[in-house]
């Protein structure tokens, strides 16, 4: 007999991907539990107080709050301030142990969606940039918070900066720190930040030090060209090799201007490090508990990176968002929905198969093809 | 101290003093040669801002330094004047490198205005106009004197403003005389003049052509030119 109970699906992580997966699963009629270790929903963008979101330059609240409200008002079981501490996965059932301040709790699910996201790379490791030594060297999540609080000031003296510089690819595309990949959003976010600065304070000079500008797709003209042409953001080709102290409390960005083929040591009031993305602690821990394979960059390996991007090497575990690699918010939201339908269909299909006794092996792949 | 690889250093970067004194001791012959550093130590964004505010220079901020303009430039390639590099001039103007830009004061005006760069630029920078604007900026700042190109422009504008119609013979006569072009190939010019006469491209004769109501139009034209920062003589 086919079991008529709703599919029981666990979504781990309440960021853009997890929120969108929860909503879609709930609307499809699944029994959804959303677990989030923080006390608020919205994931990293909300936790770190991002400012405007590219490319439409809408505030993060406008982008994510509708999703959060939808989840909050729905019958999705929300477990905030809770972590998954143990998982037993076998026989098509996932036994999950939740741990929170209130103690331990167990539940059984048919499938899991992993949406545990990323973390910003820690720029302390690039000692030559003096992050943590010079107060005016900040990273782009600090700057994002500054912008969203509308509190643009030099951390060293609280004054308005006259010149701000950005260093792209700090902790991305760098063999020295073992990060061989591109963070995909650093260029766009830095340019967006410079645009925000220029729109509010046209008198501030903004310089972006780049090796390549990777504002792919529509970000090219919506961000890169607009910043350059309409807002007078300057682009300097060359990677800053070190930051040192200059006169009157300024910072000197030591770079080679590769267009001039000359060393450049120009003073700045503030320098923003555009740090890369790496898999979050949560992603690594959950992948271990679930027995997922990781790929060489430290993210979760999708079953097929090209054709089955939200499947994992474990058939009842699906993955969405930045747990599989750097991604922008809209992409994470899309993937959340994709993982939701894949998980939902997997459960329905496996129940049908079980009733008729057919093999489920390699089913996901066969079905997708 | 002698500099062994002098050829690697730009001549104007080497400063040699006849005598040098250090703490009261004569160190001439030992420490009297200095090399100026080539480090870029400051940006001057006001230069690009000023150029961008002129009608010719308004597209300067579009440039992303791909080099399409230079690679097709007929001055750069066909005439082999490798120092004429519009991409580079735009970059220098954008970062405001006065010292480096001044080195090209004998080069930058040599644009032939073939407009290949304008046709090809993927960002639609009006390269020919922007180079003209940089040239104009440099002359305005007194970094360079009038050039044959700028005198041609002045002659041309003045000529058109007189009657509202270009008087080619006067233009050429005045220009050749002003420039003292002794090496000018008179025979070639005569042949070209004859051909132009035959095909009706040269207006001549006792009748001075005039644009109807030119006095009124001229006033407006002068107003616009002055507003655009053009100094009328």
Boltz contact constraints between the chains, C-beta under 6 A:
constraints:
  - contact:
      token1: [A, 205]
      token2: [B, 45]
      max_distance: 6.0
  - contact:
      token1: [A, 229]
      token2: [B, 61]
      max_distance: 6.0
  - contact:
      token1: [A, 229]
      token2: [B, 62]
      max_distance: 6.0
  - contact:
      token1: [A, 232]
      token2: [B, 61]
      max_distance: 6.0
  - contact:
      token1: [A, 257]
      token2: [B, 40]
      max_distance: 6.0
  - contact:
      token1: [A, 259]
      token2: [B, 65]
      max_distance: 6.0
  - contact:
      token1: [A, 259]
      token2: [B, 91]
      max_distance: 6.0
  - contact:
      token1: [A, 262]
      token2: [B, 38]
      max_distance: 6.0
  - contact:
      token1: [A, 262]
      token2: [B, 40]
      max_distance: 6.0
  - contact:
      token1: [A, 263]
      token2: [B, 39]
      max_distance: 6.0
  - contact:
      token1: [A, 264]
      token2: [B, 40]
      max_distance: 6.0
  - contact:
      token1: [A, 265]
      token2: [B, 39]
      max_distance: 6.0
  - contact:
      token1: [A, 265]
      token2: [B, 41]
      max_distance: 6.0
  - contact:
      token1: [A, 266]
      token2: [B, 43]
      max_distance: 6.0
